[in-house]
Amino acid sequence: MTANAEPTTAARPPLVTVQGLKVAYDGGPLVLDGVHLELHPGETVALLGSSGSGKSTLMRSLTGFAPVTSGSVHVAGYDVANLRRGELRRLRADVGQVFQQFNLVGRLSVLTNVLTGALHDAGPVNLAGGFSAAHRRRAMELLDRVGIAYKAKEQARSLSGGQQQRVAIARALMQNPKVMLADEPVASLDPKLSHTVLDLLQRIAREDGIPVLVSLHVLPLALRHSDRIVGLRHGEVLVSAPTAQLSTEQLAPLYDGDDEEGED
Ligand SMILES: Nc1ncnc2c1ncn2[C@@H]1O[C@H](COP(=O)(O)OP(=O)(O)OP(=O)(O)O)[C@@H](O)[C@H]1O
C-alpha cells in the first residue's frame, strides 16, 4: 500500500463494522471482549494473535457462526446479530471464505469445485453437468485469473496445496463476494506458495474493491501482504494500524509469553 493510497481506501464507507463485540461460548468466559473492527473496500487486513486469542471466533462472528453476547456486527448491509428470516443464507452467499485446509471436494474436477461457489444462485443442479454455460464460462475465467485454468478437468485431489488454495479462492470468487475472509489460508503452504496466495488475495481486494480479512501466524507475511494489521490479545484488540507504520518489534507484545508464535 502506498502512502497516499491509505486515506483513499479508508475514506470509503466500511463494508464491515464490528463494534464492542463480546462473545462467550455456552456461558463460558469471554473469548472476544469489546472488539472493534472496520474493513473498507479494497483493503487487505491481516488479523494476528497467538493461538486462542480469538481470531477464528472474530472471523466466524462475521458470518453468524459465533454467539454474539453483546455489541454489533454489520457485514455488507446485514445486521448479523439480528438477522431476519432468510438473511443468514444470503449473508453467507455474499461472503467468500477460504480456509487452511482448502475444503475442496477431492474426487470432483477443479472446474466443478469452482462451480459449487455458484450453488446459491444456480438453483437445484446436477453437479455433473447442470450448471449453465454462463456459470461454466465464469468459472473458467476465474480459474484463468488465479492461474490454474490448465488444471480445470483434473480431480481436485491431484493438485498441490498451493494449487488447491487457488481453486478455493476461485470458488469463493464465484460467489461474487462483497467481503472475503481467509482463515489461515497459508498455514499449510511453504513460504514461496504462501507469498503467491497472499499476493493473489491482496490483488483481488484491490482489483475487485472488496475487503479481505486474512488471519495469519507469520509476522513477516502479514507485514508484506496487508494494508492494515489488527492484532488480538486475549480477545481484545491490542494493535490496529496501517501496516506501513508497524514493525516486527511493535507486534511482539501480541505474542508475549508465547514460545513459538510469530516466528517465521
Ligand atoms: N465452539 C467453541 N466452543 C467453546 N469454546 C470455543 C469454541 N471455539 C473457540 N473456543 C475458545 O475460544 C477461544 C478463542 O478461540 P479461537 O479459535 O477463536 O482462537 P484463534 O486465535 O483462532 O486460535 P488459533 O490460532 O489456535 O486458531 C479459545 O479459548 C477456544 O478454546
The ligand as an SDF file (V2000), in Angstrom:
LIG
                    3D

 31 33  0  0  0  0  0  0  0  0999 V2000
  -17.0270  -23.7130   19.6000 N   0  0  0  0  0  0  0  0  0  0  0  0
  -16.3720  -23.3510   20.7230 C   0  0  0  0  0  0  0  0  0  0  0  0
  -16.8430  -23.6740   21.9440 N   0  0  0  0  0  0  0  0  0  0  0  0
  -16.1970  -23.3190   23.0600 C   0  0  0  0  0  0  0  0  0  0  0  0
  -15.0490  -22.6020   23.0820 N   0  0  0  0  0  0  0  0  0  0  0  0
  -14.5160  -22.2430   21.8860 C   0  0  0  0  0  0  0  0  0  0  0  0
  -15.1460  -22.6020   20.6530 C   0  0  0  0  0  0  0  0  0  0  0  0
  -14.3880  -22.1110   19.6380 N   0  0  0  0  0  0  0  0  0  0  0  0
  -13.3480  -21.4800   20.2180 C   0  0  0  0  0  0  0  0  0  0  0  0
  -13.4140  -21.5660   21.5570 N   0  0  0  0  0  0  0  0  0  0  0  0
  -12.4620  -20.9680   22.5150 C   0  0  0  0  0  0  0  0  0  0  0  0
  -12.3720  -19.5910   22.2390 O   0  0  0  0  0  0  0  0  0  0  0  0
  -11.0300  -19.1220   22.3940 C   0  0  0  0  0  0  0  0  0  0  0  0
  -10.5980  -18.4530   21.0930 C   0  0  0  0  0  0  0  0  0  0  0  0
  -10.5150  -19.4660   20.0890 O   0  0  0  0  0  0  0  0  0  0  0  0
  -10.2660  -19.1080   18.5500 P   0  0  0  0  0  0  0  0  0  0  0  0
  -10.3270  -20.3890   17.7940 O   0  0  0  0  0  0  0  0  0  0  0  0
  -11.1690  -18.0130   18.1550 O   0  0  0  0  0  0  0  0  0  0  0  0
   -8.7680  -18.5480   18.6260 O   0  0  0  0  0  0  0  0  0  0  0  0
   -7.6940  -18.3830   17.4650 P   0  0  0  0  0  0  0  0  0  0  0  0
   -6.9720  -17.1110   17.7450 O   0  0  0  0  0  0  0  0  0  0  0  0
   -8.3210  -18.5260   16.1440 O   0  0  0  0  0  0  0  0  0  0  0  0
   -6.7250  -19.6160   17.7500 O   0  0  0  0  0  0  0  0  0  0  0  0
   -5.8320  -20.4720   16.7020 P   0  0  0  0  0  0  0  0  0  0  0  0
   -4.7950  -19.5320   16.1700 O   0  0  0  0  0  0  0  0  0  0  0  0
   -5.2380  -21.5530   17.5560 O   0  0  0  0  0  0  0  0  0  0  0  0
   -6.7460  -20.9990   15.6420 O   0  0  0  0  0  0  0  0  0  0  0  0
  -10.1840  -20.3410   22.7770 C   0  0  0  0  0  0  0  0  0  0  0  0
  -10.0240  -20.3390   24.1790 O   0  0  0  0  0  0  0  0  0  0  0  0
  -11.0420  -21.5030   22.3370 C   0  0  0  0  0  0  0  0  0  0  0  0
  -10.8190  -22.6260   23.1540 O   0  0  0  0  0  0  0  0  0  0  0  0
  1  2  1  0
  2  3  1  0
  2  7  2  0
  3  4  2  0
  4  5  1  0
  5  6  2  0
  6  7  1  0
  6 10  1  0
  7  8  1  0
  8  9  2  0
  9 10  1  0
 10 11  1  0
 11 12  1  0
 11 30  1  0
 12 13  1  0
 13 14  1  0
 13 28  1  0
 14 15  1  0
 15 16  1  0
 16 17  2  0
 16 18  1  0
 16 19  1  0
 19 20  1  0
 20 21  2  0
 20 22  1  0
 20 23  1  0
 23 24  1  0
 24 25  2  0
 24 26  1  0
 24 27  1  0
 28 29  1  0
 28 30  1  0
 30 31  1  0
M  END
$$$$
